[in-house]
Structure formats: C-alpha cells, structure tokens
C-alpha cells in the first residue's frame, strides 16, 4: 500500500517532487528508499537492543548491547523503564494461564522476591484447578488479558505495519 | 510483497516489449526472483546462524535487504531489477 502511494512521486505529488530532479529519473526510487530507511532503523535498533537467543553463544560479550544499555541509562525516563523492563522480562517467561497470584506482582513497583511472579508460581498447582471449576467466566477474561502481553501486542502491530 | 502495486508499471517503463502479456510475464519474473532466491539460501542462513549466532545473521540480513531494495529503486533495466531482487532474496536470511 505504501509502495503504491509513493511510486511515481512526480505525478502523484507534483508540488513536493519537482520535475527534472532525481525523482523524475528514477520514478520508483521513493518507495524503495522508504523501505531501506525502515530496514536501517531496524538495524540500529537491533544492534543496540536485540539480545542473542542462541543458547551456546548467549554468554558472548555483546558490545552493541552494552552500548544500548549505556544509552538507556542516559535517557531521562530510564528509571521508569527499568521497572517496566523487569516487569516485562518476568511476564515474558511467566506462564500465561497462570494462577491469580501473578496479579499482585504486576501491581507492585518493588523488585522484592515476595512479589515476583516467578516465585509465586512455585505454589502448589491444586489452586488453578479449583479456580477454573469455580469461575469459568472470570478465568477466561483473565486468560485473554494475560495472553495479550506487551511483546505479543507489539508483534501484532508490527505485522500489521508490514502488510502496508 | 511490497512491490506488487507498481512492479507492472516499472517493467513497462523499461520498454522491453509492447505486449501487455509479456510485460506481465516479466513482472512475475521479477517478483518471483526474490522468493526463489530466498528459498535457495534460507536453509544456509539458518545453519550459519547456528555457528555464529542469531543476532549477526539477522542484522546482516536486514542490511542486505536494505541495500538490495535501494538497488532495485535505482534500476534502469530489467537485468538490474532482476539482480537486485535476487540479491535481496539471497541476503534476506
């Protein structure tokens, strides 16, 4: 869609892209330039903030990631992001269809072990079965809200943008 | 995927032939060059990423895609367009 909108800019946007310039010589340059720009943004983002997931090579020193962490510490809103990041990383690995004990962990802002969701799921597993049999409707809405975690929503949005 | 809206007009502007059927044939050739090259090399990228890690392969794939897409934008004839798309598929990872 964006490709079609940006192709041949000398005809579709005659005021912004004048005749006789590079846009006239290469009429299909603009959408490809836009795509290349988005790719380069992704490259910079990936160098700074992408973690290695290969299990054997994960422990290798990552200079790009160190630069990203240094940049994040310099940002003025970094203290709020730190709390968000610890909550996000816990929510990524915590079980989705978890028990009710996860919710207090989301609400607190401290990093104490008592409120950590990972430790709270170490309780006996008989409690989720009781909850499912008692309140099916409330359990379902909780499942829906716990399925759409922040990484999942970001993935959905990025695939939607890719379709453009 | 992103070039579907204008690839026919691009091939028509190359002035290879006047027959619309032939133009459509070349447009399909350009589009499928990307996927065919990706099909040929995707497995190799996966094996390479097992050796040197996921992150370098992902980043080189992105850089390669950006360069090939830029080359496709600057192409003036069919050969260059085909090469750019094939290179893009090759480097996409």
Interface residues (C-beta under 8 A of the other chain):
Chain A: X1 X2 X3 X4 X7 X8 X26 X27 X28 X29 X30 X31 X32 X33 X35 X36 X39 X40 X42 X43 X46 X47 X50 X51 X52 X53 X54 X57 X60 X62 X64
Chain B: X2 X3 X4 X5 X6 X9 X10 X13 X49 X50 X52 X53 X54 X55 X58 X59 X62 X63 X65 X66 X67 X69 X70 X72 X73 X74 X76
